[in-house]
Amino acid sequence: MKEQGNNTHRVSSIGSHGRLSKPVELGNEYDVEITDRGKSGSTDGIAKIQGLVIFVKDGKVGDKIRVKITAIGERYAKAEIVTRT
């Protein structure tokens, strides 16, 4: 904390664009396990990395896979399967 006069300021871990940093980076690969399915009719599987929801195209519950991050949103990321283990 940094004090300036009577005001107290907190420093947080916000990225360069004023957003909280995410546990994944665009284009990087991660090992995940699909733990849930997307909405009805969706072919997406759902995994989590440090609490961030990852929608994995064609992922099936129980799959242990390596994925590549293809998009990052405010509360989620999208990924495609690189390899199945």
C-alpha positions as CSV (number, residue, x, y, z in Angstrom):
1,M,0.0,0.0,0.0
2,K,1.2,3.5,-0.8
3,E,0.0,6.4,1.3
4,Q,-0.4,9.8,-0.1
5,G,-1.7,12.4,2.2
6,N,-4.9,11.0,3.8
7,N,-5.7,8.8,0.8
8,T,-4.7,5.1,0.7
9,H,-4.1,3.4,-2.7
10,R,-4.0,-0.3,-3.3
11,V,-1.9,-1.8,-6.1
12,S,-3.5,-4.8,-7.8
13,S,-2.3,-7.3,-10.4
14,I,-3.9,-5.7,-13.5
15,G,-2.5,-6.3,-16.9
16,S,-1.4,-3.7,-19.4
17,H,-5.0,-3.1,-20.7
18,G,-6.5,-2.6,-17.3
19,R,-7.8,-6.2,-17.0
20,L,-7.0,-8.8,-14.4
21,S,-4.4,-11.2,-15.8
22,K,-5.6,-14.6,-16.9
23,P,-4.0,-18.0,-16.1
24,V,-3.7,-18.8,-19.8
25,E,-2.2,-17.0,-22.8
26,L,-3.4,-17.0,-26.4
27,G,-1.6,-19.6,-28.5
28,N,-0.1,-21.5,-25.5
29,E,-0.8,-25.2,-24.9
30,Y,-2.0,-26.7,-21.6
31,D,-2.8,-30.2,-20.3
32,V,-6.4,-30.4,-19.1
33,E,-9.2,-32.8,-18.2
34,I,-12.7,-32.3,-19.6
35,T,-15.0,-32.3,-16.6
36,D,-18.3,-31.2,-18.1
37,R,-20.2,-30.6,-21.3
38,G,-21.3,-27.3,-22.9
39,K,-24.9,-26.3,-23.3
40,S,-27.4,-28.7,-24.9
41,G,-26.5,-29.3,-28.5
42,S,-22.9,-28.0,-28.1
43,T,-19.9,-30.1,-29.0
44,D,-17.7,-28.2,-26.5
45,G,-16.3,-29.9,-23.5
46,I,-15.5,-27.8,-20.4
47,A,-12.2,-27.8,-18.5
48,K,-10.8,-25.3,-16.0
49,I,-7.4,-23.9,-15.5
50,Q,-7.0,-22.1,-12.1
51,G,-10.8,-21.5,-12.1
52,L,-11.0,-20.1,-15.6
53,V,-13.5,-22.0,-17.7
54,I,-12.0,-23.4,-21.0
55,F,-14.4,-24.4,-23.8
56,V,-12.8,-27.2,-25.7
57,K,-14.1,-27.9,-29.2
58,D,-15.1,-31.6,-29.5
59,G,-13.9,-32.4,-26.0
60,K,-15.7,-35.3,-24.2
61,V,-16.1,-35.7,-20.4
62,G,-13.2,-37.7,-19.0
63,D,-10.8,-36.8,-21.9
64,K,-7.3,-36.0,-20.6
65,I,-5.9,-33.8,-23.4
66,R,-3.4,-31.1,-24.5
67,V,-5.2,-28.0,-25.8
68,K,-4.2,-24.8,-27.6
69,I,-5.9,-21.6,-26.5
70,T,-7.6,-20.0,-29.5
71,A,-9.5,-17.1,-27.9
72,I,-9.7,-15.4,-24.5
73,G,-12.8,-13.7,-23.2
74,E,-13.5,-11.8,-20.0
75,R,-14.6,-15.0,-18.0
76,Y,-13.6,-17.8,-20.3
77,A,-11.2,-19.1,-23.0
78,K,-11.7,-21.3,-26.0
79,A,-9.3,-24.0,-27.1
80,E,-8.8,-26.8,-29.7
81,I,-7.4,-30.2,-29.0
82,V,-3.8,-30.7,-29.9
83,T,-3.4,-34.3,-28.7
84,R,-5.5,-36.9,-26.7
85,T,-3.7,-38.9,-24.0
